[in-house]
């Protein structure tokens, strides 16, 4: 018996629905750990965790300049974190409390330059 166009369409629709469901489940599985790891002010373990989870995404990944080992004053780093500067996003009090920023800025200011710092635009 030949499959009617209607039946073929139904099969196709089911197939598409199943695929979409699978993609949705996959995306959900990928996003959940990221959301579970998302932190807010008052939830950070320490400055290193703040740096690794936020700043290193750009600074240290070749998107923006390396910050460590440059003798940047902690006050300056703190102002940039809270207010942003050009391409640098500002972080809200719900992201980092003032105490979080003070700890993070002090950590960055006193950190040595990494072994092979990446420059902006450098991909290895
Ligand atoms: C989305 C990418 C991105 C993230 C995330 C990010 N920055 Fe930046 N940051 C930039 C860019 C781009 C600049 C350069 C801005 C400009 O001058 O145009 C910058 C500049 C800076 C500067 C000034 C550097 C200088 O040479 O004077 C400081 C300090 C800084 N960021 C600190 C931080 C800290 C601390 C964090 C984490 C809380 C952070 N940034 C997260 C993109 C980012």
Backbone and ligand atoms as CSV (ligand in chain L), in Angstrom:
chain,resi,resn,atom,element,x,y,z
A,1,UNK,N,N,0.834,-1.193,0.000
A,1,UNK,CA,C,0.000,0.000,0.000
A,1,UNK,C,C,0.875,1.251,0.000
A,2,UNK,N,N,0.520,2.202,-0.858
A,2,UNK,CA,C,1.324,3.422,-0.914
A,2,UNK,C,C,0.952,4.361,0.226
A,3,UNK,N,N,1.919,4.981,0.771
A,3,UNK,CA,C,1.668,5.935,1.843
A,3,UNK,C,C,1.041,7.182,1.240
A,4,UNK,N,N,-0.069,7.600,1.813
A,4,UNK,CA,C,-0.696,8.810,1.285
A,4,UNK,C,C,0.133,10.023,1.713
A,5,UNK,N,N,-0.075,11.117,0.994
A,5,UNK,CA,C,0.659,12.335,1.333
A,5,UNK,C,C,0.360,12.767,2.763
A,6,UNK,N,N,-0.893,12.562,3.167
A,6,UNK,CA,C,-1.291,12.947,4.515
A,6,UNK,C,C,-0.498,12.155,5.558
A,7,UNK,N,N,-0.400,10.808,5.288
A,7,UNK,CA,C,0.350,9.972,6.239
A,7,UNK,C,C,1.826,10.378,6.274
A,8,UNK,N,N,2.367,10.618,5.085
A,8,UNK,CA,C,3.778,10.999,5.005
A,8,UNK,C,C,4.012,12.286,5.784
A,9,UNK,N,N,3.059,13.208,5.653
A,9,UNK,CA,C,3.182,14.488,6.361
A,9,UNK,C,C,3.150,14.283,7.868
A,10,UNK,N,N,2.266,13.360,8.300
A,10,UNK,CA,C,2.157,13.105,9.736
A,10,UNK,C,C,3.464,12.518,10.263
A,11,UNK,N,N,4.006,11.577,9.485
A,11,UNK,CA,C,5.267,10.951,9.895
A,11,UNK,C,C,6.369,12.013,9.968
A,12,UNK,N,N,6.385,12.872,8.951
A,12,UNK,CA,C,7.394,13.922,8.914
A,12,UNK,C,C,7.242,14.863,10.114
A,13,UNK,N,N,5.992,15.238,10.393
A,13,UNK,CA,C,5.735,16.151,11.506
A,13,UNK,C,C,6.190,15.518,12.818
A,14,UNK,N,N,5.913,14.219,12.975
A,14,UNK,CA,C,6.334,13.540,14.218
A,14,UNK,C,C,7.852,13.528,14.319
A,15,UNK,N,N,8.476,13.281,13.150
A,15,UNK,CA,C,9.936,13.213,13.133
A,15,UNK,C,C,10.537,14.565,13.524
A,16,UNK,N,N,9.967,15.631,12.932
A,16,UNK,CA,C,10.463,16.970,13.237
A,16,UNK,C,C,10.242,17.288,14.716
A,17,UNK,N,N,9.057,16.923,15.227
A,17,UNK,CA,C,8.762,17.195,16.633
A,17,UNK,C,C,9.751,16.455,17.532
A,18,UNK,N,N,10.047,15.197,17.180
A,18,UNK,CA,C,10.980,14.418,17.990
A,18,UNK,C,C,12.369,15.039,17.949
A,19,UNK,N,N,12.761,15.509,16.755
A,19,UNK,CA,C,14.082,16.120,16.626
A,19,UNK,C,C,14.173,17.395,17.450
A,20,UNK,N,N,13.087,18.209,17.368
A,20,UNK,CA,C,13.088,19.456,18.129
A,20,UNK,C,C,13.166,19.157,19.619
A,21,UNK,N,N,12.430,18.113,20.032
A,21,UNK,CA,C,12.442,17.741,21.435
A,21,UNK,C,C,13.856,17.345,21.849
A,22,UNK,N,N,14.512,16.564,20.972
A,22,UNK,CA,C,15.876,16.110,21.276
A,22,UNK,C,C,16.826,17.296,21.366
A,23,UNK,N,N,16.664,18.249,20.427
A,23,UNK,CA,C,17.536,19.428,20.451
A,23,UNK,C,C,17.288,20.229,21.723
A,24,UNK,N,N,16.001,20.360,22.078
A,24,UNK,CA,C,15.648,21.088,23.297
A,24,UNK,C,C,16.265,20.442,24.521
A,25,UNK,N,N,16.182,19.118,24.583
A,25,UNK,CA,C,16.727,18.401,25.734
A,25,UNK,C,C,18.238,18.585,25.794
A,26,UNK,N,N,18.849,18.556,24.615
A,26,UNK,CA,C,20.305,18.699,24.547
A,26,UNK,C,C,20.720,20.090,25.011
A,27,UNK,N,N,20.013,21.115,24.490
A,27,UNK,CA,C,20.326,22.491,24.888
A,27,UNK,C,C,20.135,22.665,26.384
A,28,UNK,N,N,19.042,22.103,26.892
A,28,UNK,CA,C,18.762,22.202,28.321
A,28,UNK,C,C,19.889,21.583,29.126
A,29,UNK,N,N,20.347,20.421,28.672
A,29,UNK,CA,C,21.419,19.732,29.394
A,29,UNK,C,C,22.698,20.546,29.362
A,30,UNK,N,N,22.897,21.284,28.233
A,30,UNK,CA,C,24.116,22.087,28.121
A,30,UNK,C,C,24.022,23.347,28.971
A,31,UNK,N,N,22.796,23.923,29.033
A,31,UNK,CA,C,22.642,25.186,29.752
A,31,UNK,C,C,22.574,25.016,31.264
A,32,UNK,N,N,22.002,23.910,31.704
A,32,UNK,CA,C,21.795,23.744,33.141
A,32,UNK,C,C,23.068,23.853,33.972
A,33,UNK,N,N,24.142,23.142,33.586
A,33,UNK,CA,C,25.345,23.271,34.403
A,33,UNK,C,C,25.842,24.706,34.440
A,34,UNK,N,N,25.712,25.424,33.300
A,34,UNK,CA,C,26.159,26.810,33.248
A,34,UNK,C,C,25.345,27.651,34.231
A,35,UNK,N,N,24.021,27.431,34.232
A,35,UNK,CA,C,23.170,28.189,35.143
A,35,UNK,C,C,23.476,27.826,36.589
A,36,UNK,N,N,23.707,26.534,36.819
A,36,UNK,CA,C,23.986,26.098,38.183
A,36,UNK,C,C,25.260,26.753,38.703
A,37,UNK,N,N,26.187,27.042,37.769
A,37,UNK,CA,C,27.448,27.636,38.183
A,37,UNK,C,C,27.384,29.155,38.254
A,38,UNK,N,N,26.326,29.745,37.656
A,38,UNK,CA,C,26.219,31.198,37.671
A,38,UNK,C,C,26.169,31.669,39.120
A,39,UNK,N,N,26.955,32.705,39.404
A,39,UNK,CA,C,27.051,33.173,40.778
A,39,UNK,C,C,26.550,34.595,40.868
A,40,UNK,N,N,26.270,35.020,42.065
A,40,UNK,CA,C,25.847,36.390,42.298
A,40,UNK,C,C,26.556,36.903,43.542
A,41,UNK,N,N,26.426,38.227,43.760
A,41,UNK,CA,C,27.054,38.837,44.927
A,41,UNK,C,C,26.684,38.036,46.174
A,42,UNK,N,N,27.660,37.791,47.002
A,42,UNK,CA,C,27.411,37.069,48.240
A,42,UNK,C,C,27.551,35.564,48.110
A,43,UNK,N,N,27.695,35.070,46.858
A,43,UNK,CA,C,27.799,33.620,46.655
A,43,UNK,C,C,29.193,33.190,46.215
A,44,UNK,N,N,30.067,34.159,45.968
A,44,UNK,CA,C,31.400,33.805,45.482
A,44,UNK,C,C,32.216,33.178,46.585
A,45,UNK,N,N,33.005,32.161,46.183
A,45,UNK,CA,C,33.873,31.496,47.168
A,45,UNK,C,C,35.078,32.374,47.486
A,46,UNK,N,N,35.721,32.918,46.433
A,46,UNK,CA,C,36.894,33.768,46.641
A,46,UNK,C,C,37.194,34.546,45.354
A,47,UNK,N,N,38.223,35.403,45.424
A,47,UNK,CA,C,38.558,36.261,44.292
A,47,UNK,C,C,38.959,35.448,43.063
A,48,UNK,N,N,39.694,34.357,43.293
A,48,UNK,CA,C,40.143,33.540,42.167
A,48,UNK,C,C,38.943,32.980,41.406
A,49,UNK,N,N,37.917,32.564,42.133
A,49,UNK,CA,C,36.722,32.020,41.479
A,49,UNK,C,C,36.008,33.112,40.672
A,50,UNK,N,N,35.946,34.329,41.234
A,50,UNK,CA,C,35.313,35.446,40.510
A,50,UNK,C,C,36.073,35.700,39.216
A,51,UNK,N,N,37.405,35.726,39.324
A,51,UNK,CA,C,38.221,36.017,38.149
A,51,UNK,C,C,38.035,34.938,37.079
A,52,UNK,N,N,38.153,33.668,37.499
A,52,UNK,CA,C,38.050,32.558,36.546
A,52,UNK,C,C,36.680,32.522,35.865
A,53,UNK,N,N,35.618,32.813,36.642
A,53,UNK,CA,C,34.265,32.671,36.113
A,53,UNK,C,C,33.812,33.873,35.292
A,54,UNK,N,N,34.456,35.041,35.475
A,54,UNK,CA,C,33.982,36.218,34.736
A,54,UNK,C,C,35.094,36.870,33.916
A,55,UNK,N,N,36.082,37.407,34.580
A,55,UNK,CA,C,37.112,38.198,33.896
A,55,UNK,C,C,37.903,37.378,32.875
A,56,UNK,N,N,38.256,36.137,33.250
A,56,UNK,CA,C,39.130,35.337,32.391
A,56,UNK,C,C,38.467,35.015,31.053
A,57,UNK,N,N,37.145,35.149,31.016
A,57,UNK,CA,C,36.397,34.924,29.778
A,57,UNK,C,C,36.929,35.844,28.675
A,58,UNK,N,N,37.360,37.049,29.045
A,58,UNK,CA,C,37.929,37.996,28.071
A,58,UNK,C,C,39.404,38.259,28.355
A,59,UNK,N,N,39.712,38.604,29.617
A,59,UNK,CA,C,41.107,38.892,29.990
A,59,UNK,C,C,41.797,37.557,30.238
A,60,UNK,N,N,42.718,37.201,29.398
A,60,UNK,CA,C,43.370,35.902,29.560
A,60,UNK,C,C,42.916,34.940,28.481
A,61,UNK,N,N,41.960,35.388,27.653
A,61,UNK,CA,C,41.498,34.537,26.557
A,61,UNK,C,C,41.786,35.205,25.208
A,62,UNK,N,N,42.506,36.322,25.233
A,62,UNK,CA,C,42.862,36.988,23.989
A,62,UNK,C,C,41.809,37.978,23.496
A,63,UNK,N,N,40.693,38.136,24.253
A,63,UNK,CA,C,39.658,39.090,23.850
A,63,UNK,C,C,40.036,40.491,24.343
A,64,UNK,N,N,40.551,40.565,25.560
A,64,UNK,CA,C,41.008,41.833,26.129
A,64,UNK,C,C,42.384,41.601,26.756
A,65,UNK,N,N,43.094,42.697,27.008
A,65,UNK,CA,C,44.473,42.587,27.504
A,65,UNK,C,C,44.579,41.881,28.855
A,66,UNK,N,N,45.714,41.281,29.092
A,66,UNK,CA,C,46.025,40.686,30.387
A,66,UNK,C,C,46.038,41.786,31.446
A,67,UNK,N,N,45.506,41.500,32.634
A,67,UNK,CA,C,45.440,42.494,33.707
A,67,UNK,C,C,46.505,42.266,34.767
A,68,UNK,N,N,46.914,40.990,34.903
A,68,UNK,CA,C,47.818,40.644,36.007
A,68,UNK,C,C,49.269,41.014,35.684
A,69,UNK,N,N,50.004,41.358,36.717
A,69,UNK,CA,C,51.418,41.676,36.559
A,69,UNK,C,C,51.659,43.021,35.900
A,70,UNK,N,N,50.666,43.935,35.957
A,70,UNK,CA,C,50.830,45.235,35.302
A,70,UNK,C,C,50.842,46.391,36.286
A,71,UNK,N,N,50.843,46.071,37.575
A,71,UNK,CA,C,50.839,47.108,38.616
A,71,UNK,C,C,49.665,48.063,38.479
A,72,UNK,N,N,48.524,47.564,38.008
A,72,UNK,CA,C,47.334,48.414,37.925
A,72,UNK,C,C,46.854,48.664,39.358
A,73,UNK,N,N,46.546,49.923,39.704
A,73,UNK,CA,C,46.082,50.198,41.072
A,73,UNK,C,C,44.730,49.521,41.333
A,74,UNK,N,N,44.550,48.889,42.507
A,74,UNK,CA,C,43.282,48.211,42.805
A,74,UNK,C,C,42.079,49.147,42.722
A,75,UNK,N,N,42.284,50.434,43.088
A,75,UNK,CA,C,41.153,51.390,43.036
A,75,UNK,C,C,40.671,51.545,41.587
A,76,UNK,N,N,41.631,51.633,40.673
A,76,UNK,CA,C,41.309,51.779,39.250
A,76,UNK,C,C,40.564,50.537,38.756
A,77,UNK,N,N,41.085,49.352,39.113
A,77,UNK,CA,C,40.444,48.101,38.684
A,77,UNK,C,C,38.995,48.059,39.202
A,78,UNK,N,N,38.822,48.487,40.461
A,78,UNK,CA,C,37.484,48.483,41.068
A,78,UNK,C,C,36.514,49.382,40.324
A,79,UNK,N,N,36.979,50.566,39.943
A,79,UNK,CA,C,36.112,51.517,39.225
A,79,UNK,C,C,35.723,50.939,37.861
A,80,UNK,N,N,36.688,50.308,37.186
A,80,UNK,CA,C,36.395,49.728,35.864
A,80,UNK,C,C,35.382,48.583,35.998
A,81,UNK,N,N,35.527,47.752,37.039
A,81,UNK,CA,C,34.593,46.633,37.223
A,81,UNK,C,C,33.169,47.177,37.413
A,82,UNK,N,N,33.030,48.211,38.249
A,82,UNK,CA,C,31.683,48.711,38.580
A,82,UNK,C,C,31.073,49.533,37.449
A,83,UNK,N,N,31.905,50.296,36.723
A,83,UNK,CA,C,31.349,51.215,35.722
A,83,UNK,C,C,31.628,50.826,34.281
A,84,UNK,N,N,32.555,49.884,34.057
A,84,UNK,CA,C,32.892,49.502,32.695
A,84,UNK,C,C,33.696,50.611,32.022
A,85,UNK,N,N,34.221,50.317,30.853
A,85,UNK,CA,C,34.924,51.337,30.075
A,85,UNK,C,C,34.920,50.868,28.618
A,86,UNK,N,N,34.312,51.661,27.754
A,86,UNK,CA,C,34.160,51.295,26.331
A,86,UNK,C,C,33.693,49.853,26.151
A,87,UNK,N,N,34.554,48.946,25.633
A,87,UNK,CA,C,34.136,47.571,25.372
A,87,UNK,C,C,34.024,46.705,26.608
A,88,UNK,N,N,34.351,47.236,27.749
A,88,UNK,CA,C,34.352,46.461,28.993
A,88,UNK,C,C,33.012,46.618,29.713
A,89,UNK,N,N,32.313,45.500,29.952
A,89,UNK,CA,C,30.984,45.607,30.579
A,89,UNK,C,C,31.073,46.031,32.045
A,90,UNK,N,N,30.052,46.771,32.522
A,90,UNK,CA,C,29.970,47.138,33.942
A,90,UNK,C,C,29.305,45.987,34.694
A,91,UNK,N,N,29.733,45.763,35.915
A,91,UNK,CA,C,29.115,44.711,36.731
A,91,UNK,C,C,28.256,45.363,37.809
A,92,UNK,N,N,27.016,44.834,37.966
A,92,UNK,CA,C,26.065,45.422,38.905
A,92,UNK,C,C,26.325,44.939,40.333
A,93,UNK,N,N,25.743,45.657,41.303
A,93,UNK,CA,C,25.893,45.223,42.700
A,93,UNK,C,C,25.328,43.816,42.926
A,94,UNK,N,N,24.389,43.379,42.049
A,94,UNK,CA,C,23.871,42.018,42.209
A,94,UNK,C,C,24.872,40.982,41.692
A,95,UNK,N,N,25.843,41.439,40.858
A,95,UNK,CA,C,26.912,40.525,40.401
A,95,UNK,C,C,28.026,40.467,41.455
A,96,UNK,N,N,28.516,41.644,41.796
A,96,UNK,CA,C,29.612,41.745,42.765
A,96,UNK,C,C,29.269,42.821,43.792
A,97,UNK,N,N,29.371,42.469,45.060
A,97,UNK,CA,C,29.210,43.470,46.111
A,97,UNK,C,C,30.479,44.325,46.135
A,98,UNK,N,N,30.459,45.433,46.882
A,98,UNK,CA,C,31.663,46.264,46.995
A,98,UNK,C,C,32.812,45.453,47.590
A,99,UNK,N,N,32.483,44.586,48.552
A,99,UNK,CA,C,33.524,43.750,49.179
A,99,UNK,C,C,34.088,42.756,48.168
A,100,UNK,N,N,33.206,42.196,47.317
A,100,UNK,CA,C,33.668,41.277,46.265
A,100,UNK,C,C,34.668,42.000,45.362
A,101,UNK,N,N,34.305,43.225,44.941
A,101,UNK,CA,C,35.153,43.994,44.032
A,101,UNK,C,C,36.492,44.324,44.680
A,102,UNK,N,N,36.459,44.699,45.960
A,102,UNK,CA,C,37.705,45.023,46.662
A,102,UNK,C,C,38.630,43.804,46.685
A,103,UNK,N,N,38.056,42.630,46.967
A,103,UNK,CA,C,38.867,41.402,47.037
A,103,UNK,C,C,39.411,41.037,45.656
A,104,UNK,N,N,38.547,41.150,44.652
A,104,UNK,CA,C,38.939,40.803,43.281
A,104,UNK,C,C,40.032,41.752,42.772
A,105,UNK,N,N,39.834,43.060,43.002
A,105,UNK,CA,C,40.809,44.052,42.535
A,105,UNK,C,C,42.156,43.858,43.236
A,106,UNK,N,N,42.122,43.563,44.542
A,106,UNK,CA,C,43.367,43.348,45.290
A,106,UNK,C,C,44.087,42.112,44.756
A,107,UNK,N,N,43.321,41.079,44.445
A,107,UNK,CA,C,43.923,39.844,43.936
A,107,UNK,C,C,44.589,40.089,42.576
A,108,UNK,N,N,43.882,40.791,41.683
A,108,UNK,CA,C,44.437,41.053,40.350
A,108,UNK,C,C,45.689,41.925,40.467
A,109,UNK,N,N,45.604,42.990,41.312
A,109,UNK,CA,C,46.723,43.932,41.449
A,109,UNK,C,C,47.976,43.249,41.978
A,110,UNK,N,N,47.795,42.226,42.811
A,110,UNK,CA,C,48.972,41.597,43.430
A,110,UNK,C,C,49.380,40.306,42.719
A,111,UNK,N,N,48.662,39.942,41.642
A,111,UNK,CA,C,49.016,38.715,40.920
A,111,UNK,C,C,50.169,38.964,39.963
A,112,UNK,N,N,51.075,37.986,39.852
A,112,UNK,CA,C,52.158,38.121,38.880
A,112,UNK,C,C,51.634,37.910,37.470
A,113,UNK,N,N,52.387,38.369,36.499
A,113,UNK,CA,C,52.041,38.141,35.096
A,113,UNK,C,C,52.042,36.635,34.843
A,114,UNK,N,N,51.038,36.105,34.158
A,114,UNK,CA,C,51.062,34.683,33.856
A,114,UNK,C,C,52.222,34.345,32.929
A,115,UNK,N,N,52.608,33.095,32.906
A,115,UNK,CA,C,53.753,32.620,32.109
A,115,UNK,C,C,53.786,33.213,30.699
A,116,UNK,N,N,52.698,32.986,29.951
A,116,UNK,CA,C,52.637,33.484,28.578
A,116,UNK,C,C,51.332,34.244,28.394
A,117,UNK,N,N,51.299,35.519,28.844
A,117,UNK,CA,C,50.050,36.275,28.740
A,117,UNK,C,C,49.634,36.467,27.281
A,118,UNK,N,N,48.340,36.353,27.059
A,118,UNK,CA,C,47.832,36.566,25.703
A,118,UNK,C,C,47.517,38.026,25.501
A,119,UNK,N,N,47.858,38.551,24.349
A,119,UNK,CA,C,47.497,39.923,24.027
A,119,UNK,C,C,46.132,39.915,23.375
A,120,UNK,N,N,45.495,41.080,23.395
A,120,UNK,CA,C,44.201,41.231,22.752
A,120,UNK,C,C,44.311,40.803,21.294
A,121,UNK,N,N,43.401,39.956,20.864
A,121,UNK,CA,C,43.377,39.541,19.469
A,121,UNK,C,C,44.267,38.347,19.172
A,122,UNK,N,N,45.037,37.920,20.184
A,122,UNK,CA,C,45.947,36.796,19.967
A,122,UNK,C,C,45.223,35.477,20.236
A,123,UNK,N,N,45.267,34.593,19.245
A,123,UNK,CA,C,44.633,33.280,19.407
A,123,UNK,C,C,45.700,32.222,19.250
A,124,UNK,N,N,45.755,31.307,20.240
A,124,UNK,CA,C,46.773,30.258,20.136
A,124,UNK,C,C,46.136,28.900,20.153
L,1,LIG,C1,C,33.127,40.656,27.785
L,1,LIG,C2,C,34.562,40.775,27.923
L,1,LIG,C3,C,35.106,41.292,29.246
L,1,LIG,C4,C,34.890,40.789,30.496
L,1,LIG,C5,C,34.013,39.613,30.901
L,1,LIG,C6,C,35.687,41.600,31.395
L,1,LIG,N1,N,36.336,42.565,30.684
L,1,LIG,FE1,FE,37.607,43.970,31.453
L,1,LIG,N2,N,37.858,44.776,29.598
L,1,LIG,C7,C,37.301,44.277,28.456
L,1,LIG,C8,C,37.717,45.098,27.325
L,1,LIG,C9,C,37.300,44.890,25.878
L,1,LIG,C10,C,38.544,46.100,27.856
L,1,LIG,C11,C,39.222,47.244,27.095
L,1,LIG,C12,C,38.237,48.379,27.077
L,1,LIG,C13,C,38.732,49.511,26.203
L,1,LIG,O1,O,39.681,50.177,26.603
L,1,LIG,O2,O,38.145,49.670,25.132
L,1,LIG,C14,C,38.623,45.858,29.288
L,1,LIG,C15,C,39.346,46.664,30.168
L,1,LIG,C16,C,39.500,46.379,31.514
L,1,LIG,C17,C,40.352,47.122,32.413
L,1,LIG,C18,C,41.228,48.317,32.025
L,1,LIG,C19,C,42.549,47.733,31.569
L,1,LIG,C20,C,43.582,48.766,31.221
L,1,LIG,O3,O,44.502,48.389,30.462
L,1,LIG,O4,O,43.503,49.909,31.666
L,1,LIG,C21,C,40.251,46.529,33.646
L,1,LIG,C22,C,40.962,46.960,34.931
L,1,LIG,C23,C,39.336,45.419,33.511
L,1,LIG,N3,N,38.890,45.356,32.197
L,1,LIG,C24,C,38.986,44.560,34.523
L,1,LIG,C25,C,38.099,43.500,34.397
L,1,LIG,C26,C,37.746,42.615,35.485
L,1,LIG,C27,C,38.322,42.684,36.880
L,1,LIG,C28,C,36.838,41.740,35.003
L,1,LIG,C29,C,36.082,40.656,35.747
L,1,LIG,C30,C,35.226,41.131,36.815
L,1,LIG,C31,C,36.621,42.061,33.605
L,1,LIG,N4,N,37.414,43.127,33.280
L,1,LIG,C32,C,35.763,41.393,32.745
L,1,LIG,C33,C,36.469,43.186,28.321
L,1,LIG,C34,C,36.014,42.415,29.378
